[in-house]
């Protein structure tokens, strides 16, 4: 009984501020980046993001393996364009990574 009351008291201030909607919107934008990159590259990456004081500080795009269909410079241009379009702002850094098999 005590735990739900504490959670409610802690959740009320969060629901009043813009944090919840910012995080929710960020996840929607990350999913949109994943979908767009899957369509343009044929490989679905995982996309993460970091906000600080309402500013997009970094976006991480991780492909499931080494992407060899296009040169790295071309792939990075596609990723930068897609991230900027979907998040509607340019992050301070975009981290592009590839998972290596064992």
Chimera marker file (.cmm) of the C-alpha trace (Angstrom):
<marker_set name="trace">
<marker id="1" x="0.000" y="0.000" z="0.000" r="1" g="1" b="0" radius="0.5"/>
<marker id="2" x="2.811" y="2.383" z="0.840" r="1" g="1" b="0" radius="0.5"/>
<marker id="3" x="4.753" y="1.742" z="-2.386" r="1" g="1" b="0" radius="0.5"/>
<marker id="4" x="1.935" y="2.787" z="-4.818" r="1" g="1" b="0" radius="0.5"/>
<marker id="5" x="1.388" y="5.969" z="-2.825" r="1" g="1" b="0" radius="0.5"/>
<marker id="6" x="5.078" y="6.860" z="-3.053" r="1" g="1" b="0" radius="0.5"/>
<marker id="7" x="5.112" y="6.137" z="-6.789" r="1" g="1" b="0" radius="0.5"/>
<marker id="8" x="2.066" y="8.338" z="-7.277" r="1" g="1" b="0" radius="0.5"/>
<marker id="9" x="3.652" y="11.206" z="-5.350" r="1" g="1" b="0" radius="0.5"/>
<marker id="10" x="6.831" y="10.891" z="-7.408" r="1" g="1" b="0" radius="0.5"/>
<marker id="11" x="4.975" y="10.552" z="-10.719" r="1" g="1" b="0" radius="0.5"/>
<marker id="12" x="2.824" y="13.665" z="-10.343" r="1" g="1" b="0" radius="0.5"/>
<marker id="13" x="5.655" y="16.196" z="-10.730" r="1" g="1" b="0" radius="0.5"/>
<marker id="14" x="7.037" y="14.276" z="-13.711" r="1" g="1" b="0" radius="0.5"/>
<marker id="15" x="3.720" y="14.263" z="-15.497" r="1" g="1" b="0" radius="0.5"/>
<marker id="16" x="3.438" y="18.016" z="-15.114" r="1" g="1" b="0" radius="0.5"/>
<marker id="17" x="6.780" y="18.734" z="-16.725" r="1" g="1" b="0" radius="0.5"/>
<marker id="18" x="7.894" y="18.122" z="-20.272" r="1" g="1" b="0" radius="0.5"/>
<marker id="19" x="10.322" y="15.276" z="-19.486" r="1" g="1" b="0" radius="0.5"/>
<marker id="20" x="7.876" y="12.483" z="-20.183" r="1" g="1" b="0" radius="0.5"/>
<marker id="21" x="6.752" y="13.886" z="-23.532" r="1" g="1" b="0" radius="0.5"/>
<marker id="22" x="10.357" y="14.612" z="-24.577" r="1" g="1" b="0" radius="0.5"/>
<marker id="23" x="11.421" y="11.031" z="-23.889" r="1" g="1" b="0" radius="0.5"/>
<marker id="24" x="8.337" y="9.620" z="-25.601" r="1" g="1" b="0" radius="0.5"/>
<marker id="25" x="8.913" y="11.807" z="-28.650" r="1" g="1" b="0" radius="0.5"/>
<marker id="26" x="12.596" y="10.863" z="-28.692" r="1" g="1" b="0" radius="0.5"/>
<marker id="27" x="11.780" y="7.156" z="-28.848" r="1" g="1" b="0" radius="0.5"/>
<marker id="28" x="9.352" y="7.786" z="-31.711" r="1" g="1" b="0" radius="0.5"/>
<marker id="29" x="12.026" y="9.742" z="-33.591" r="1" g="1" b="0" radius="0.5"/>
<marker id="30" x="14.605" y="6.999" z="-32.968" r="1" g="1" b="0" radius="0.5"/>
<marker id="31" x="12.211" y="4.384" z="-34.384" r="1" g="1" b="0" radius="0.5"/>
<marker id="32" x="11.641" y="6.613" z="-37.424" r="1" g="1" b="0" radius="0.5"/>
<marker id="33" x="15.427" y="6.817" z="-37.978" r="1" g="1" b="0" radius="0.5"/>
<marker id="34" x="15.664" y="3.012" z="-37.726" r="1" g="1" b="0" radius="0.5"/>
<marker id="35" x="12.877" y="2.581" z="-40.293" r="1" g="1" b="0" radius="0.5"/>
<marker id="36" x="14.309" y="5.141" z="-42.724" r="1" g="1" b="0" radius="0.5"/>
<marker id="37" x="17.811" y="3.670" z="-42.523" r="1" g="1" b="0" radius="0.5"/>
<marker id="38" x="16.455" y="0.162" z="-43.004" r="1" g="1" b="0" radius="0.5"/>
<marker id="39" x="14.737" y="1.318" z="-46.199" r="1" g="1" b="0" radius="0.5"/>
<marker id="40" x="17.809" y="3.118" z="-47.544" r="1" g="1" b="0" radius="0.5"/>
<marker id="41" x="20.471" y="0.559" z="-46.527" r="1" g="1" b="0" radius="0.5"/>
<marker id="42" x="18.593" y="-2.741" z="-46.283" r="1" g="1" b="0" radius="0.5"/>
<marker id="43" x="19.896" y="-3.260" z="-42.731" r="1" g="1" b="0" radius="0.5"/>
<marker id="44" x="18.023" y="-2.222" z="-39.592" r="1" g="1" b="0" radius="0.5"/>
<marker id="45" x="20.251" y="-0.484" z="-37.043" r="1" g="1" b="0" radius="0.5"/>
<marker id="46" x="19.575" y="0.230" z="-33.385" r="1" g="1" b="0" radius="0.5"/>
<marker id="47" x="19.300" y="3.928" z="-32.578" r="1" g="1" b="0" radius="0.5"/>
<marker id="48" x="19.859" y="5.545" z="-29.194" r="1" g="1" b="0" radius="0.5"/>
<marker id="49" x="19.851" y="9.195" z="-28.188" r="1" g="1" b="0" radius="0.5"/>
<marker id="50" x="20.844" y="11.533" z="-25.372" r="1" g="1" b="0" radius="0.5"/>
<marker id="51" x="19.130" y="14.811" z="-24.494" r="1" g="1" b="0" radius="0.5"/>
<marker id="52" x="20.499" y="17.421" z="-22.088" r="1" g="1" b="0" radius="0.5"/>
<marker id="53" x="18.439" y="20.482" z="-21.142" r="1" g="1" b="0" radius="0.5"/>
<marker id="54" x="16.252" y="20.174" z="-24.225" r="1" g="1" b="0" radius="0.5"/>
<marker id="55" x="19.234" y="19.838" z="-26.560" r="1" g="1" b="0" radius="0.5"/>
<marker id="56" x="20.059" y="16.735" z="-28.543" r="1" g="1" b="0" radius="0.5"/>
<marker id="57" x="23.622" y="15.979" z="-27.494" r="1" g="1" b="0" radius="0.5"/>
<marker id="58" x="24.238" y="12.648" z="-29.220" r="1" g="1" b="0" radius="0.5"/>
<marker id="59" x="22.658" y="9.973" z="-31.360" r="1" g="1" b="0" radius="0.5"/>
<marker id="60" x="24.132" y="6.477" z="-31.598" r="1" g="1" b="0" radius="0.5"/>
<marker id="61" x="23.443" y="4.373" z="-34.691" r="1" g="1" b="0" radius="0.5"/>
<marker id="62" x="24.617" y="0.773" z="-34.380" r="1" g="1" b="0" radius="0.5"/>
<marker id="63" x="24.440" y="-1.581" z="-37.341" r="1" g="1" b="0" radius="0.5"/>
<marker id="64" x="24.210" y="-5.333" z="-36.653" r="1" g="1" b="0" radius="0.5"/>
<marker id="65" x="27.354" y="-6.034" z="-38.707" r="1" g="1" b="0" radius="0.5"/>
<marker id="66" x="29.901" y="-4.388" z="-40.961" r="1" g="1" b="0" radius="0.5"/>
<marker id="67" x="28.107" y="-2.547" z="-43.764" r="1" g="1" b="0" radius="0.5"/>
<marker id="68" x="29.987" y="-3.042" z="-47.023" r="1" g="1" b="0" radius="0.5"/>
<marker id="69" x="27.400" y="-2.061" z="-49.649" r="1" g="1" b="0" radius="0.5"/>
<marker id="70" x="28.514" y="1.589" z="-49.683" r="1" g="1" b="0" radius="0.5"/>
<marker id="71" x="31.679" y="3.426" z="-48.682" r="1" g="1" b="0" radius="0.5"/>
<marker id="72" x="31.797" y="4.648" z="-45.088" r="1" g="1" b="0" radius="0.5"/>
<marker id="73" x="31.687" y="8.314" z="-46.131" r="1" g="1" b="0" radius="0.5"/>
<marker id="74" x="28.487" y="7.725" z="-48.100" r="1" g="1" b="0" radius="0.5"/>
<marker id="75" x="26.891" y="5.739" z="-45.258" r="1" g="1" b="0" radius="0.5"/>
<marker id="76" x="27.764" y="8.442" z="-42.734" r="1" g="1" b="0" radius="0.5"/>
<marker id="77" x="26.191" y="11.108" z="-44.971" r="1" g="1" b="0" radius="0.5"/>
<marker id="78" x="22.977" y="9.046" z="-45.190" r="1" g="1" b="0" radius="0.5"/>
<marker id="79" x="22.944" y="8.558" z="-41.405" r="1" g="1" b="0" radius="0.5"/>
<marker id="80" x="23.588" y="12.276" z="-40.723" r="1" g="1" b="0" radius="0.5"/>
<marker id="81" x="20.819" y="13.350" z="-43.107" r="1" g="1" b="0" radius="0.5"/>
<marker id="82" x="18.313" y="10.870" z="-41.665" r="1" g="1" b="0" radius="0.5"/>
<marker id="83" x="19.094" y="11.726" z="-38.033" r="1" g="1" b="0" radius="0.5"/>
<marker id="84" x="18.825" y="15.474" z="-38.660" r="1" g="1" b="0" radius="0.5"/>
<marker id="85" x="15.562" y="15.042" z="-40.573" r="1" g="1" b="0" radius="0.5"/>
<marker id="86" x="13.812" y="12.803" z="-38.037" r="1" g="1" b="0" radius="0.5"/>
<marker id="87" x="15.008" y="14.487" z="-34.825" r="1" g="1" b="0" radius="0.5"/>
<marker id="88" x="14.423" y="17.933" z="-36.407" r="1" g="1" b="0" radius="0.5"/>
<marker id="89" x="17.747" y="19.203" z="-35.088" r="1" g="1" b="0" radius="0.5"/>
<marker id="90" x="21.376" y="18.399" z="-35.592" r="1" g="1" b="0" radius="0.5"/>
<marker id="91" x="22.934" y="16.603" z="-32.618" r="1" g="1" b="0" radius="0.5"/>
<marker id="92" x="26.310" y="17.634" z="-31.237" r="1" g="1" b="0" radius="0.5"/>
<marker id="93" x="27.646" y="14.161" z="-32.123" r="1" g="1" b="0" radius="0.5"/>
<marker id="94" x="26.536" y="11.157" z="-34.131" r="1" g="1" b="0" radius="0.5"/>
<marker id="95" x="28.168" y="7.875" z="-33.131" r="1" g="1" b="0" radius="0.5"/>
<marker id="96" x="28.195" y="5.325" z="-35.930" r="1" g="1" b="0" radius="0.5"/>
<marker id="97" x="29.108" y="1.790" z="-34.887" r="1" g="1" b="0" radius="0.5"/>
<marker id="98" x="29.109" y="-1.778" z="-36.157" r="1" g="1" b="0" radius="0.5"/>
<marker id="99" x="28.783" y="-5.023" z="-34.198" r="1" g="1" b="0" radius="0.5"/>
<marker id="100" x="31.563" y="-7.453" z="-34.980" r="1" g="1" b="0" radius="0.5"/>
<marker id="101" x="30.821" y="-11.195" z="-35.050" r="1" g="1" b="0" radius="0.5"/>
<marker id="102" x="32.762" y="-13.560" z="-32.808" r="1" g="1" b="0" radius="0.5"/>
<link id1="1" id2="2" r="1" g="1" b="0" radius="0.2"/>
<link id1="2" id2="3" r="1" g="1" b="0" radius="0.2"/>
<link id1="3" id2="4" r="1" g="1" b="0" radius="0.2"/>
<link id1="4" id2="5" r="1" g="1" b="0" radius="0.2"/>
<link id1="5" id2="6" r="1" g="1" b="0" radius="0.2"/>
<link id1="6" id2="7" r="1" g="1" b="0" radius="0.2"/>
<link id1="7" id2="8" r="1" g="1" b="0" radius="0.2"/>
<link id1="8" id2="9" r="1" g="1" b="0" radius="0.2"/>
<link id1="9" id2="10" r="1" g="1" b="0" radius="0.2"/>
<link id1="10" id2="11" r="1" g="1" b="0" radius="0.2"/>
<link id1="11" id2="12" r="1" g="1" b="0" radius="0.2"/>
<link id1="12" id2="13" r="1" g="1" b="0" radius="0.2"/>
<link id1="13" id2="14" r="1" g="1" b="0" radius="0.2"/>
<link id1="14" id2="15" r="1" g="1" b="0" radius="0.2"/>
<link id1="15" id2="16" r="1" g="1" b="0" radius="0.2"/>
<link id1="16" id2="17" r="1" g="1" b="0" radius="0.2"/>
<link id1="17" id2="18" r="1" g="1" b="0" radius="0.2"/>
<link id1="18" id2="19" r="1" g="1" b="0" radius="0.2"/>
<link id1="19" id2="20" r="1" g="1" b="0" radius="0.2"/>
<link id1="20" id2="21" r="1" g="1" b="0" radius="0.2"/>
<link id1="21" id2="22" r="1" g="1" b="0" radius="0.2"/>
<link id1="22" id2="23" r="1" g="1" b="0" radius="0.2"/>
<link id1="23" id2="24" r="1" g="1" b="0" radius="0.2"/>
<link id1="24" id2="25" r="1" g="1" b="0" radius="0.2"/>
<link id1="25" id2="26" r="1" g="1" b="0" radius="0.2"/>
<link id1="26" id2="27" r="1" g="1" b="0" radius="0.2"/>
<link id1="27" id2="28" r="1" g="1" b="0" radius="0.2"/>
<link id1="28" id2="29" r="1" g="1" b="0" radius="0.2"/>
<link id1="29" id2="30" r="1" g="1" b="0" radius="0.2"/>
<link id1="30" id2="31" r="1" g="1" b="0" radius="0.2"/>
<link id1="31" id2="32" r="1" g="1" b="0" radius="0.2"/>
<link id1="32" id2="33" r="1" g="1" b="0" radius="0.2"/>
<link id1="33" id2="34" r="1" g="1" b="0" radius="0.2"/>
<link id1="34" id2="35" r="1" g="1" b="0" radius="0.2"/>
<link id1="35" id2="36" r="1" g="1" b="0" radius="0.2"/>
<link id1="36" id2="37" r="1" g="1" b="0" radius="0.2"/>
<link id1="37" id2="38" r="1" g="1" b="0" radius="0.2"/>
<link id1="38" id2="39" r="1" g="1" b="0" radius="0.2"/>
<link id1="39" id2="40" r="1" g="1" b="0" radius="0.2"/>
<link id1="40" id2="41" r="1" g="1" b="0" radius="0.2"/>
<link id1="41" id2="42" r="1" g="1" b="0" radius="0.2"/>
<link id1="42" id2="43" r="1" g="1" b="0" radius="0.2"/>
<link id1="43" id2="44" r="1" g="1" b="0" radius="0.2"/>
<link id1="44" id2="45" r="1" g="1" b="0" radius="0.2"/>
<link id1="45" id2="46" r="1" g="1" b="0" radius="0.2"/>
<link id1="46" id2="47" r="1" g="1" b="0" radius="0.2"/>
<link id1="47" id2="48" r="1" g="1" b="0" radius="0.2"/>
<link id1="48" id2="49" r="1" g="1" b="0" radius="0.2"/>
<link id1="49" id2="50" r="1" g="1" b="0" radius="0.2"/>
<link id1="50" id2="51" r="1" g="1" b="0" radius="0.2"/>
<link id1="51" id2="52" r="1" g="1" b="0" radius="0.2"/>
<link id1="52" id2="53" r="1" g="1" b="0" radius="0.2"/>
<link id1="53" id2="54" r="1" g="1" b="0" radius="0.2"/>
<link id1="54" id2="55" r="1" g="1" b="0" radius="0.2"/>
<link id1="55" id2="56" r="1" g="1" b="0" radius="0.2"/>
<link id1="56" id2="57" r="1" g="1" b="0" radius="0.2"/>
<link id1="57" id2="58" r="1" g="1" b="0" radius="0.2"/>
<link id1="58" id2="59" r="1" g="1" b="0" radius="0.2"/>
<link id1="59" id2="60" r="1" g="1" b="0" radius="0.2"/>
<link id1="60" id2="61" r="1" g="1" b="0" radius="0.2"/>
<link id1="61" id2="62" r="1" g="1" b="0" radius="0.2"/>
<link id1="62" id2="63" r="1" g="1" b="0" radius="0.2"/>
<link id1="63" id2="64" r="1" g="1" b="0" radius="0.2"/>
<link id1="64" id2="65" r="1" g="1" b="0" radius="0.2"/>
<link id1="65" id2="66" r="1" g="1" b="0" radius="0.2"/>
<link id1="66" id2="67" r="1" g="1" b="0" radius="0.2"/>
<link id1="67" id2="68" r="1" g="1" b="0" radius="0.2"/>
<link id1="68" id2="69" r="1" g="1" b="0" radius="0.2"/>
<link id1="69" id2="70" r="1" g="1" b="0" radius="0.2"/>
<link id1="70" id2="71" r="1" g="1" b="0" radius="0.2"/>
<link id1="71" id2="72" r="1" g="1" b="0" radius="0.2"/>
<link id1="72" id2="73" r="1" g="1" b="0" radius="0.2"/>
<link id1="73" id2="74" r="1" g="1" b="0" radius="0.2"/>
<link id1="74" id2="75" r="1" g="1" b="0" radius="0.2"/>
<link id1="75" id2="76" r="1" g="1" b="0" radius="0.2"/>
<link id1="76" id2="77" r="1" g="1" b="0" radius="0.2"/>
<link id1="77" id2="78" r="1" g="1" b="0" radius="0.2"/>
<link id1="78" id2="79" r="1" g="1" b="0" radius="0.2"/>
<link id1="79" id2="80" r="1" g="1" b="0" radius="0.2"/>
<link id1="80" id2="81" r="1" g="1" b="0" radius="0.2"/>
<link id1="81" id2="82" r="1" g="1" b="0" radius="0.2"/>
<link id1="82" id2="83" r="1" g="1" b="0" radius="0.2"/>
<link id1="83" id2="84" r="1" g="1" b="0" radius="0.2"/>
<link id1="84" id2="85" r="1" g="1" b="0" radius="0.2"/>
<link id1="85" id2="86" r="1" g="1" b="0" radius="0.2"/>
<link id1="86" id2="87" r="1" g="1" b="0" radius="0.2"/>
<link id1="87" id2="88" r="1" g="1" b="0" radius="0.2"/>
<link id1="88" id2="89" r="1" g="1" b="0" radius="0.2"/>
<link id1="89" id2="90" r="1" g="1" b="0" radius="0.2"/>
<link id1="90" id2="91" r="1" g="1" b="0" radius="0.2"/>
<link id1="91" id2="92" r="1" g="1" b="0" radius="0.2"/>
<link id1="92" id2="93" r="1" g="1" b="0" radius="0.2"/>
<link id1="93" id2="94" r="1" g="1" b="0" radius="0.2"/>
<link id1="94" id2="95" r="1" g="1" b="0" radius="0.2"/>
<link id1="95" id2="96" r="1" g="1" b="0" radius="0.2"/>
<link id1="96" id2="97" r="1" g="1" b="0" radius="0.2"/>
<link id1="97" id2="98" r="1" g="1" b="0" radius="0.2"/>
<link id1="98" id2="99" r="1" g="1" b="0" radius="0.2"/>
<link id1="99" id2="100" r="1" g="1" b="0" radius="0.2"/>
<link id1="100" id2="101" r="1" g="1" b="0" radius="0.2"/>
<link id1="101" id2="102" r="1" g="1" b="0" radius="0.2"/>
</marker_set>
